[in-house]
Amino acid sequence: MADAAAVLRWLHGLTLLDELEPPDREYLAAHGRRCELQPGQVLHAADHEGDALWLLIDGQIVLGPPSRQADGPDGVTRRSITSPGYPVGWDAMVWPYRHRWDAVATTRTRALRISRHAVDAHRADDPGFAGRLAAIIMWLAGEQVRRQHTRLVTRQYDHEIDQVSAIIAERAPELRVTSPLHRIPTYLRSRPTVADALRALEAVRDGADAAESEIARSVLGMLEGLRGEWRVYRALQRVYETAAGFPDGVPAREVRAQASRALIELFDRTDHRIEGLENLPAEPGNIVISNHLGTHPSNRLPNSFTVILDTHFISSMILYRAYGRAPVRVVRDSYWYEAAHERYYERLGYVMVPSSEPGAPATSSQRAQRWEQFVSQASTVLGDGLDLMISPEGRPGPTDGSPGRMRIGAFRLAATLRPEPLIVPIALANFDLRLSTTVLNASVMAPFRISEVVDDPTDTEQLLIWVNDVLTPRFRQWVAATAALG
Amino acid sequence: MAIRGAPGLPNELIAALSVIASVRDVGARTVLVRQRDRVHELGVLLAGRLATVVEFGGIGSVQVETSQQVGRVFGWSGIRPGCRATETVWAQTDCTIVTLPIEQVRDLLAANPQWAAPLYELIAGALADRARDLQARTIDAERELPNG
C-alpha cells in the first residue's frame, strides 16, 4: 500500500467501515500512516490513554486483559481480530478515553495508524463524521458484549458445532433470510457436507454484508479443529477408494502397499506419537497383537463403512514404514448386509475369520475345519515374511479400560506354528477420540515367544489363565501409560 | 443523569432528553426489553437490580448478567432504526428506571445531528465497560473448570 490513493481504494472496499462517507475515507487516507507490527508488539495497554486508531490491514491482533505471566502464555483466551479495517483502539475513543484492554499483535501485522489528534480534529470539524464514527464504535461495543455473552454460555459446550449453531441462531434476526449462514448448522452436522459449510462461510466472510462477514469470520476461527478433521475424513475416503477400487487381477500385496501409502498420508495429518520402535524385530514375519479401539462416529463414510483407525495405524505407520511390506490382518467376515465392508477387505487379501452371525452354532467338525484353515493361512503369511496382525479382543472398545476380554486364539496359533513366531505387543490409546482434540499414541512393547511365558502353551487352561491373569492386566497398564504420553 | 460519562453530554442534549424522560417504578419480574422485539424505550436504571437474559438457539435462555449499577442503560440497540433488541432485560427486584421513548430520541438526533456522536459514544463507553467486566468474569469462570 504505497500511497494515499492506494489506501483510499482499500478503505472503500472495507465492509466494516461502510457507514463512513467518501470524505471521511479521504481524510483517514490522508492522515493514516502504515505500520508494520512484529509478533508480541503491544499497540495499546489497558488503562492507558488512547493515542490512535489502528485500522487492521492484515495479520492478527488479540484484545484482552493484561497477561498474568511475565513470559509465556497465561492460559487466558483472548479475542482475536483478523477483520480488515477493524479499528483497534476504539475503546479509548469514548469516555473516559482510556483503553479497557490490551491490544497485542500475535503475528506479523500491518495496520493503518491514525493519530487520536487527527481523529479528534475531524470529529470537531465535521459532526456528521463524528456521528458516523460513533455509530460504528457503538456497534463494535455491542458486538463485543454479545461475544462475551456467547462465550459465557458456549464454554459449557465441548463441541464447536453446537457452539456455531448457537451463535448463528442467536444472530439469526440480523441475517438476510437468504443468507447462506442459515444452512451452516445443517451442513456441519454431516461430515460429507463440512466442505460445503466451509466454502459457504468463506464466501460470506469475503462478501459485502459487514455483520454476516463478521459472524462468518468468527465461526471460521472456531472451526479450525473441524477443518483438520475434515481433511482426515477426505483422506479416509481416498483410502477406502484406493483399496476397494482396485480392478481384479491386481495382487493383494500391491493393494495393501498402496493402501498403506494412502494411510500414511492420512496419519501424517494427525497428531500422533509412537514409542518403542526399537523393540520391533529386525525382520517381519511375526504375530503382532494390539488392543482394539473404536473409531469416532464422525469418521463413518457415507456408505456406512468405518475405516478402523487403530489397526490401520499399526499396519501403515509402524509396520509398513519399518519393513516396506504391508502386513496381513486377521479380520472378521462381513455380515450379509455389509457390502462396503466386503468390498474393502476383499481386495486386501486379509485372513478372514467367521463372524458371530446369528444362526445355528458351528459343529465341532466345522470349528476344527475352520481352525485348520486359519492355521494354514497364517502359516503362509508368516512364511512369506509378512507380519500377521491380530486383535485378541475381537471387538473394539474405548481407551479407558482397554483391553477388554482377550481371546486365546492368537496365542494358540503361535503355539501351533513352527518355527515358533515372535509375538509383538503394541499398546494403542486415543484412537476412539476426536482427531482434532487428541494425540494418537502407540507403544511397541518387547516381543516374546509364547513358550517363554506359558509352561505348556498347547494347554488351553494354562493359556486362559495366562491371558486373563497376566497378559490382560499388564496390557491395561501399557495402554494407560500410552494414553499418558501426551 | 447518573451515567458514567454523562457530564460529557452537551447541556442542550441533556435538557432535551430530560423533557422526554419519565421516571417510574417497576415491580420485580417486569420485562423491560424482550429479545428480538422492536424497542420502544431507551432505559436507565436508577435503583434496583436488572437481569439480562439471552436466548441461544438449541440451548435455550441463559441469564448472562445481573446489574445494580446506577446508570445501566438498556434498549440501546433500538436507537438505530430497524434494529431490534439483542437481549431480554427484566427487573429482578423492584426497580426505579428512567425511560425515553425511542422514536422521540431518534427524532431529536435527526433534528440535531451534532448530538448523535456524544450520545452514541456514551452508550459505547458503557457497553465497553460491560464487555470488559464480562470478559473478566468469563476468565475467572474458565479457571474454575476442571481439567479433562
HADDOCK unambig.tbl for C-alpha pairs under 7 A between the chains (distance, minus, plus):
assign (segid A and resid 76 and name CA) (segid B and resid 139 and name CA) 6.61 0.50 0.50
assign (segid A and resid 91 and name CA) (segid B and resid 128 and name CA) 6.54 0.50 0.50
assign (segid A and resid 94 and name CA) (segid B and resid 121 and name CA) 5.38 0.50 0.50
assign (segid A and resid 94 and name CA) (segid B and resid 122 and name CA) 6.94 0.50 0.50
assign (segid A and resid 94 and name CA) (segid B and resid 124 and name CA) 6.93 0.50 0.50
assign (segid A and resid 94 and name CA) (segid B and resid 125 and name CA) 5.43 0.50 0.50
assign (segid A and resid 95 and name CA) (segid B and resid 5 and name CA) 5.73 0.50 0.50
assign (segid A and resid 95 and name CA) (segid B and resid 122 and name CA) 6.88 0.50 0.50
assign (segid A and resid 95 and name CA) (segid B and resid 125 and name CA) 5.88 0.50 0.50
assign (segid A and resid 96 and name CA) (segid B and resid 5 and name CA) 6.91 0.50 0.50
assign (segid A and resid 100 and name CA) (segid B and resid 132 and name CA) 6.35 0.50 0.50
assign (segid A and resid 127 and name CA) (segid B and resid 114 and name CA) 5.14 0.50 0.50
assign (segid A and resid 128 and name CA) (segid B and resid 113 and name CA) 6.79 0.50 0.50
assign (segid A and resid 130 and name CA) (segid B and resid 117 and name CA) 5.39 0.50 0.50
assign (segid A and resid 131 and name CA) (segid B and resid 116 and name CA) 5.15 0.50 0.50
assign (segid A and resid 131 and name CA) (segid B and resid 117 and name CA) 4.06 0.50 0.50
assign (segid A and resid 134 and name CA) (segid B and resid 117 and name CA) 5.23 0.50 0.50
assign (segid A and resid 134 and name CA) (segid B and resid 120 and name CA) 5.59 0.50 0.50
assign (segid A and resid 134 and name CA) (segid B and resid 121 and name CA) 5.60 0.50 0.50
assign (segid A and resid 135 and name CA) (segid B and resid 120 and name CA) 6.10 0.50 0.50
assign (segid A and resid 137 and name CA) (segid B and resid 124 and name CA) 6.41 0.50 0.50
assign (segid A and resid 138 and name CA) (segid B and resid 120 and name CA) 6.02 0.50 0.50
assign (segid A and resid 138 and name CA) (segid B and resid 121 and name CA) 6.68 0.50 0.50
assign (segid A and resid 138 and name CA) (segid B and resid 123 and name CA) 6.75 0.50 0.50
assign (segid A and resid 138 and name CA) (segid B and resid 124 and name CA) 4.43 0.50 0.50
assign (segid A and resid 141 and name CA) (segid B and resid 124 and name CA) 5.57 0.50 0.50
assign (segid A and resid 141 and name CA) (segid B and resid 127 and name CA) 5.54 0.50 0.50
assign (segid A and resid 141 and name CA) (segid B and resid 128 and name CA) 5.38 0.50 0.50
assign (segid A and resid 142 and name CA) (segid B and resid 127 and name CA) 6.12 0.50 0.50
assign (segid A and resid 144 and name CA) (segid B and resid 131 and name CA) 5.94 0.50 0.50
assign (segid A and resid 145 and name CA) (segid B and resid 127 and name CA) 6.66 0.50 0.50
assign (segid A and resid 145 and name CA) (segid B and resid 130 and name CA) 6.69 0.50 0.50
assign (segid A and resid 145 and name CA) (segid B and resid 131 and name CA) 4.64 0.50 0.50
assign (segid A and resid 148 and name CA) (segid B and resid 131 and name CA) 6.49 0.50 0.50
assign (segid A and resid 148 and name CA) (segid B and resid 134 and name CA) 6.14 0.50 0.50
assign (segid A and resid 148 and name CA) (segid B and resid 135 and name CA) 6.10 0.50 0.50
assign (segid A and resid 149 and name CA) (segid B and resid 64 and name CA) 6.10 0.50 0.50
assign (segid A and resid 152 and name CA) (segid B and resid 138 and name CA) 5.81 0.50 0.50
assign (segid A and resid 166 and name CA) (segid B and resid 56 and name CA) 5.35 0.50 0.50
assign (segid A and resid 166 and name CA) (segid B and resid 57 and name CA) 5.06 0.50 0.50
assign (segid A and resid 166 and name CA) (segid B and resid 58 and name CA) 6.17 0.50 0.50
assign (segid A and resid 166 and name CA) (segid B and resid 59 and name CA) 6.99 0.50 0.50
assign (segid A and resid 169 and name CA) (segid B and resid 56 and name CA) 6.45 0.50 0.50
assign (segid A and resid 169 and name CA) (segid B and resid 57 and name CA) 4.87 0.50 0.50
assign (segid A and resid 170 and name CA) (segid B and resid 55 and name CA) 6.68 0.50 0.50
assign (segid A and resid 170 and name CA) (segid B and resid 56 and name CA) 5.11 0.50 0.50
assign (segid A and resid 170 and name CA) (segid B and resid 57 and name CA) 5.95 0.50 0.50
